[in-house]
């Protein structure tokens, strides 16, 4: 099992620090994250908290509190320690998944530190090899949607591939225009999101346009009800899940055994939950691709490294950070991303 390769890694933490990052994004909102740095034995391990609540990052940054994380641990011991810490300081976060995001920041930083103190990288520790990572660009269309944004991207790089978020405003003409590019790999219906800024209620007409209009694409997170479930009959193999996936039990609870899953490491909270789920997928023949969370710093490197080890050739929603800038530069990395030459820890550097 994958976790057995890292559970007993020993490391020491002498101190830690938090650094808040903030940046406007191409999706029209300001993203805040917090980078957790754990220091010990002359090394620093880093992880990124991707909680989608800017005030929660402000509160963490301004809090006069020392979390009990210093000491000597194995990774498994440290994970148990983290599960006992209230990282939201008595406040109930806006979404329960935010607990996982913050734990992942500390735990991924610990794994990074443990590997660095052992002068190793994640590939070596797991007896695997870093491979070039295929990526797609995730974006929403303009308002009202026309597809011009995708055409502009393809003018810059005709080889780009995309993951898009359809909305009820997508017309049959927009679907036809986008489908004709053969560049759309995944369509995220956002039907599993409730009470967020990206909610897209179940829309049978939209679902039908997407299922029929993109016959070769993956379709992510539909909301299934009496009206929408019949639309996926015979197309179950194309349906992939993202938001509900937080561990093996959540995979087992899906409406049917999936062919594809979107793996976002931060959703799992712990390294063990992530690795156990990857093991489960490999044992059951479930294909995986990586997903991102608008990471602003080291968290993006971590998802590149994990994608490189387990699903490098999939349509990974892990485009480099620069693709999320409101005004992306002209000099952007192209797919696939090549592995680092001298990797250490779990960073892609």
N, C-alpha and C positions, 0 to 999 in steps of 0.2 A: 504493500500500500504506500502511496506517495507520502503520506504524513509521517510514516515511520522513518523516512530519510531525514526529517528535520526536527522531529519532536524532541529529541534529546540534545540538540545543539545547545551548548552552554555559552553564556555571555555575561558580562557585567555592565550595569548602568550606573554611572557616577552622577549624572545630571541630565536634565532634559530642557528643551526650549521649544517655544511655539512662535510661529511666524505667520501672520495673516497676509493673504494675497487677495487682490481684487482687480477685476478687469472686465471691461465691456465685451460682449460677445456678439457674434453674427446673428444670434437668435433674438436680439433686442432686449436682453436683460443684463444686469451687472452681476457677475459671478464672484462669489467670495469663497475661499477655501482656507484651511489652516494646515501648514506643514509642521509636523511633529518631528523633532530631531532628538534622538537619544544618543548620549555621549558616554563613551567608556573605553578605557585602554587605548587611548589615542585615536579612536575611530568614531565615526558618526553614522548612525543608521537613520534613514528618513522615511516618513510615510505621509500621506495626505488625506485630511478629513474633507470629504466632499459633501457634507451636509448642505442641503438646499434651504438654508435659512440664514441670511446674512447677519441678522441680529444674534443668532446663536453663536456665530463666530466672534462677533463683537463682545458678547458676554464672556466667552472663553478667554479672549485676549485680555480683557480688563479685570478678570477675576484675580483676587489676591489669595491664591490657594496653591498648595503643593500636592499634586497627586502622588500617592505612595507607589512609585515605580522604580526607585533606585534599589540596587542590590544585585545579587548574583542569582541567576535563574537558568533553567532549561527553557526552551521555547514553550513547551507544554505547561510548565509551572507558571510562566509569565502570562499565558493565555488565561489560566484559571484566576490569577491575580486580577487581570483586567476585568473579568466578568463580575467582580465584586465592587468595582469602582463606579461611583456616580459621576460620569463625565459631564452631565448637564446640570450639576450643582443644585439639585432639588427641583428644577423646572422640568415639566413634561414636554419633550420636544414635539414639534408640530406633526411629525409622522414617526411611528415607532421604528421604522427602518433607520432613522437617524442614529439610533443607538449602535447599529451595526457599522454605519459609516465611521463613527468616531472610534469604535474599538478597532476597526480595520486599520485606521491611521496609526495607532500605537502598535498594533501587532505586526503590521507590515514593516514598520520602522524597526521593530525588534528583530524580525527575521533578517532584515538588511544588515543590522548591526552584528548579529551573530555570525553571519556569513563573512562579513568584513574582518571581524576579529579572528576568524578561522582562515583568513586569506583565501576565500573561496567565492564562487558565484553559484547562483541557483541551478544552472544547468549541470555543473559538476556535481553538486550535492544530490541531484535527482538522477544522475547517470543518464542525462539526455544531452541534446545538442541544440544550440540556438540556430534557427532557420530564418531566412528572409520572411518578412511579414507582409502579406497582402492586406491592403486597407481600402475601405470605402469612405466617402465623405458624407457625413450626416448633416442635413440641412432642412429647413422648411422653405416653402415657396413664398414668393412675395404676396402682398395683399392688395388687390385680389390676385389669386394664383393664375399665372400664365405659363410657367415653365421657363421664362426668360432667364431666371437665375441659373438654371441647369445648363442652358445653352451657353451662357457666358462662361461658366466653368469649363465646359467642353471646348470652347474656343481657346482657352488657355492650355488645356491638356486633354486631347481627345481620348486618352486612355483612362481617364478617371471613371470610377464607379461610385454609386450613390446608395445611401439609405435615406429614404424620405418619409415624412410624416403626413399622410393624406388627411385632409379635412373635408367636411361636408361641402365646402365651396369648390372642390375640384369638379370640374365639368367633364363630360365625356371627351370633349376636344382636348383638354389638358392631359387626360389619361392617354389618349391616342398619341399626342405629341411626345410625351415622355417615353412611352413604350417603344416608340420608333427609334429611340437612341440606343436601345439594348444596353444601356448603362445602369439601369436601376436594378439593384440586386435584392433589396429588402424594403418592405413598406410597413412602417410601424403604425398600427391603427390606434395605439394608446388607449385601448378599451379597458385595460386593467387599472388605469389611473383614476382615482376618485378624490376630489378635493384638492387638486393641484392646478397649476397654471397651464398644464398641457393636456388637460382632460379632453377627450373626444368621445362623446356619447355614442353608443351603438347606433349605426345608421345603415339599415339594410340596403338602401340604394347605393351608398358609397361602397359598402363591402362588396356588393355585386360588381360594381364597376372595377374595383381593384382586383378581385379574384379573376374575372374574365379578361381584364385589360392587360394584366401582367402574368401570363401563364407560366413563366419560368422563374418568377421571383418568389422569395420567402415572404410570408405575411406574418407579422408579429403582433402578439397581444390583442386578438379580437375579444370583444365581449360577446359571449355566447348566450343567446336566449331563444325563445321559440321562433322568432323571426330570422335571427342570424345563423343559428346552428345549421339549418339545411343548406345554406350557401356554401358550406365547407365540406359537404359530403363528397367524397372522392378526392378531396384536396387536402386531407388531414396531414399528409406528409410534407406539405409546404408550410404548415403553420409552425411558427417558433414562438417561444415564450421568453419573457425578459423580467418584467416587474415582479411576478410571483416567485421567481427562482432565488431561494435563499439557503438551500441545503437539500440533502437527499429527500427528506420527507416532502418538501414542496414539489419535487419532480414526481414523486409517486402519487401525489394528489391531483395531478393534471387530468383534464377530461379524457385523455387517451395517452398512450405511451408515445412520446414525441420522436420525430426523426431529427429535429434540430433544437438547440437551446442557445440562448444568448447568455454568456457567462460574464458577469460584471463582478470582479473580485470584491469590491467594497460592499456589495449587497450581502455577502456571506458573514461578515464580521470577523470570523476567525480563519486562520490558515487551515485548520483541520476541516472545517465545514467546506471550504473551497476545494481542498484536495480530495476529500471524500466524495464530493459531487462529481469532480472530474473522473475519479476512479469509477464511479457508478455509470457515468456516461460511456466510458470506454468499455466497460463490461457488458453494457446493454446495446452497444452499437448506435448510440445517440451521437450525432455530429454536433460539434460546437463551433461557435465563433465568439470573438471578444467584443465587449461593449465598453464605451467610455461614459464619463460623467462630467464632461466639461472640466477635467482636471487642468489646473493652471501650472503645475510644477511636477514634482517627482512622481506623482501618481500616474501620470501619462506614461512615463518610462516603465513603471511596474507592469502596466497592462500590456505594453509592447513585449516585455520579457516573457510574460505568461503566455501570451498568444504565440510567441515564437516557439515555445516549448511544446504546446499542445494542439494548436489549430492554426498553423501558419498560413495555410493555403485557403482558408475560409474567407468569406466576405466580412472581415473584421471591421467593426465600427470604432476604429482606433486611430483615425487620421492624426498626424502630428498637430500639436497645439496651435500652430500658426494658421491652420485652416479655420479655426473658430474666431479669428480676429474679425472685427467689423469691416476692416479694409485690408484683406490679406495682401502680403507682398507679392511681387512678381516671381520671386525665387523661392518656390515651395518644394519640399521633398516629393518625389514621385513614388508610386507603389511599384514593387515592394520595398519596404525598409530593410536595409542590410543590418545584420547583427553587429554589435560592437566588437572591436578587435581585442580589447583587454578588459572584459567585464569583471566587476566585483560586486558582491552583494546581490541585490535583485534589481539594480538600476540598469538602464539601457544607456550606457555612456561610453 
